[in-house]
Amino acid sequence: MKINWSALGSTFGVSVGISLAVVAAFCLGISALSQRETALADGSAGRGTAALGGAVVCFALCAAAVGYGLYVIAG
């Protein structure tokens, strides 16, 4: 049995990187929703709308990463 350590290390590095990116995108989405709440409480609807758009983009990136992962596993 021969283990290809280079491929194993590469797979590990990519999986750690993608995991960190998804977690960071999710945290940014939660932060944007929090900023939206604050903006709406202060009466600034324009900032609240922009924050909501940012949160939607962040959560869409998370959903896309999960969907692609499932596609790769199933395919």
C-alpha positions in Angstrom: 0.0 0.0 0.0 1.4 3.3 -1.1 0.1 6.6 0.2 0.4 9.7 -2.0 1.3 12.2 0.7 1.4 15.1 -1.7 -2.3 14.5 -2.7 -3.3 13.9 0.9 -1.7 17.2 2.0 -3.2 19.1 -0.9 -6.7 17.7 -0.1 -6.2 18.6 3.6 -5.1 22.2 2.7 -8.0 22.8 0.3 -10.6 21.4 2.7 -9.3 23.6 5.6 -9.2 26.7 3.4 -12.7 26.1 2.1 -14.0 25.4 5.6 -12.5 28.7 6.9 -14.0 30.6 4.0 -17.5 29.2 4.6 -17.3 30.0 8.3 -16.0 33.5 7.6 -18.8 34.1 5.1 -21.4 32.9 7.6 -20.0 35.2 10.3 -20.0 38.1 7.9 -23.7 37.4 7.1 -24.6 37.2 10.8 -22.7 40.5 11.4 -24.5 42.1 8.5 -27.9 41.1 9.9 -26.9 42.6 13.2 -25.9 45.8 11.5 -29.3 45.8 9.8 -31.1 45.5 13.1 -29.1 48.5 14.5 -29.7 50.6 11.3 -33.4 49.9 11.4 -33.6 50.8 15.1 -31.8 54.1 14.4 -34.2 54.9 11.5 -31.7 54.5 8.7 -33.5 52.4 6.1 -30.9 52.8 3.4 -28.1 51.3 5.5 -30.5 48.5 6.6 -31.2 47.6 3.0 -27.5 47.5 2.1 -26.7 45.4 5.1 -29.5 42.9 4.2 -28.1 42.7 0.7 -24.7 41.9 2.1 -26.1 39.2 4.4 -28.0 37.6 1.5 -24.8 37.5 -0.6 -22.9 35.9 2.3 -25.5 33.3 3.0 -25.8 32.5 -0.8 -22.0 31.9 -0.9 -22.4 29.5 2.0 -25.3 27.7 0.4 -23.4 27.5 -2.9 -20.4 25.9 -1.2 -22.5 23.3 0.6 -24.4 22.6 -2.6 -21.2 22.2 -4.6 -19.8 19.9 -1.9 -22.9 17.7 -2.1 -22.7 17.7 -5.9 -19.0 16.5 -5.8 -19.8 13.8 -3.2 -22.8 12.5 -5.2 -21.2 12.7 -8.6 
